[in-house]
């Protein structure tokens, strides 16, 4: 099981969830929303387990936390993963658009200077703008578009730019999400939950419930669930060789 985008530190009992992940053998990319959350999130992982921590500054709070960019820069050498970062074009966040762009571009430049990072990227209602910035900073690393919700034209552009994607049970619950997933390159696709924010039936998704995404991908790809799981695992291994 692979949950490549999960806010592990934001569950009500993150240590219990982390321990359950260890017992179940779940590979988790634990993304952060602010650099100041980095050290606390890092404590959820133990040497030798399958939990990895990503350094992030979420676009929805970029205007409030842009003062943490120097901290982001100082911590960047500690990890090969960056996330959650990106842009959000939702109407309520448009007044803070310039701050979002400034933060995102700063991070992309920092990643470039550091030799590139594996990046988990938010692009809600801003897919085109995110792709513009990625195109302008090709050395920033490997972009993985989390819960991509742009249009087909933007998806095709992202594919052409070499982007990867992570999809989860909540995204794949809808027909539109499944159609987008079917168009994504099968060898650049990973699974996620986006827990605890993403929910199914009013309940926050937990990392091991990523199996729902694997089952749906099996249907999308017209293969047995076991084969779909093997493909996702192979993709994770391939990603490790990209950087």
N, C-alpha and C positions, 0 to 999 in steps of 0.2 A: 504493500500500500504506500502511495506517495501523495502527500499533501504539500504541494509546493507553494501554497500561499495561505498562511494561517496566522492569526494574531494570538499566539499561544499565551502571551502575557496578559491578555485582556479577558480571559475566562475568569469566572468567580473564584475558582480554585485552580490556578494554573499549574501548581506543582502536582496535583492529583491527575490532571489531564496529561501532563508530561510523563508521569509515571505509567499511566495507562498506555501511552504511545510506545514507551520502551517495552512494556510487556507484550504488546501486540506486534512489535517490530515495524512500526510505521515510520517512514522517512518523512520528516517535517521541515519545511523552511518556515521558521518563525520570524515573520516580518515585524518591524517596529514602526510606530507612527512618529516618533521623535528621537533625535540622538540621545536625549537625556534618559530614555528608556533602555538604552543599549545594555548597560551593565546588569540591570535587573533581569532583562530577557536572557542574557548570556548565562545567567546562573541556572536557567531551566535546562540547559544542556550539560551533559557529562561527557568526559573524554571517552571516546569509543562508541557512543550511542549514535542514533541516526537523526538527531535533532541538530539543525544548523540555524544560525541566527543571521538575520539580514539587518543592515543599518539603513534606516529610512527617515524621511520627513514627509509626511502625508500631505498631498495638495490641499485637502480640506482645511488644514490648520496651518498651512504655510505662512499665511499673513500674520499669525500669532506667534509662530516659532522660528521665523527667519533669523532671529538673533542666535539660534543654535547652530548656524552654518559653520562657524569656526570649530565648534565641538565635533560636528560631522567630519570636517576635514581632518581633525586630529585622530579620529577613530577609524578612518577609512582603511588604514594599513592593517587593521585587526581582522578583516573579513574579506572574502572574495564575493560576498553577496550583498546587494544593495536593494532595499525595498521597505516599505512601500513608498514609491515616489511617483511623480507624473503630474498630470493636469486634470482638472475637473471643471467642465463647462456648465454645470447645473446653474439655473437662474439665480439661486440664492448666493452662489459663490462668485458670480460675475463681477461684483464690486471689488473683489480681491484678485482679479485675473492677473494684473501686472506683477503682484507679489508672487503668485504661483509660478509665472513664467521665469521670473528672476531666480527663484529658488531652484526650479528644475534645471535651468541652464547652468547655474552654478554647480549643481551636482554632476551634470553630464561633463562639464569641464574638469571637475575634480577626478571623476572616474577615468577620463582620458589621460590626465596627467599621471594617474596611478597605474596605468597600463591596461585598463579595462576591467570591468566587473560584470558579473551576472546580475541583471537588474529585473526586479519584479515591478511592473509599471501599471499604474492606474490611468485610464483614458476615458472615463465616462463623459459622454457628450463633448469630447475633445480629441477624438481619434486622429483627425487630420492634423491638428496642431501638435499633438505628441509626435506624429510621424515626421512633421517638418523639423522638429528639434533633433530627432534621432538621425535624420538625414544630414543635418548640419554638423553632427558630432559622431561620425562613424567609428571613432576610436574609443567611444565610451564603454563598449563591451557588447555583451549579448543581451538584447532586450527580450523579455518575456512579458507579453501583454496579458495581464490578469483580467479575467472576466470581460473579454473584449465584447463590446456592444455597438461598434460602429457599423457602417453599411458595407455592402459587398465590395464596392469600389475601394473603400479604405482598407478592407481586409486584403484584397488582392495587392494593394500597394504595400501593406505591411509584409506580406509574404515575399514580395519582390525585394524588400529591404533586408530580408533575412531574419525577420522577427520569429520568435517562438510564441507559444500560447499556453495558458493554463486555464482549464475549464473545470467547473464543479457541478454538483448535483442541482444547486439552485439555478444556475445558468441553463443547464440542460433540461430543466423541467419544462421550459417553454419551447414551442416549435421553432421560433426564430433562433434561439440559442443552438438548437440541434442542427439547424440548417447551416449556421455559421461554422459549427464544429466540423460538419461534413466537408466543408470547403477548405478547412485548415490542413496543412500538410501533416499526414499521420506520423511522420518521423520528426516533427517539431511540436509535439503536443504532450503536455503534462497534465496531471489532475491536481485539483485543489479543493478546499472547502470554503475558504474565506470566513471560517468560524472565528469568533462567535457571532459575527455580524450577519452572515448568511444563515437563513433559516429554512426549514422544511416543516410544514404543519405547525408553525408557531414555536418550534424548538430550534435552538442554535445547533448548527452542525458541529460535530466533533471530528477530529482528524481521521479516525478510523471509519467514519461514515463516508469517506471518499469512495468507498466501494460502489456507491450509487452512481458515481460518474463513470466508473469503469464499465458497469453494466450497460449504461446508456451508450457509451462509445462502442461497445461490442455490437449493439444494434445498428448504430450509425455506420460502422465499418462492415457489418454483415459477417462477423466472425464470432466464435465462442468467447465467453467472458475470460477464459483462461488465456486465450490468444491476445485479447485486448490488454490484459494485465501485463503480459510479456512485452508487448510493444511499448507500453508506457515505461516499464523498467529499463528497456533497452534505450529509450530516449534519454532517461536520466543519466545513464552511463555515458551516452554520446555527449550530452551537455557537459559532463565533467571533463571531456577531452577538448572542448571548444576553446577554453581560455588557455 
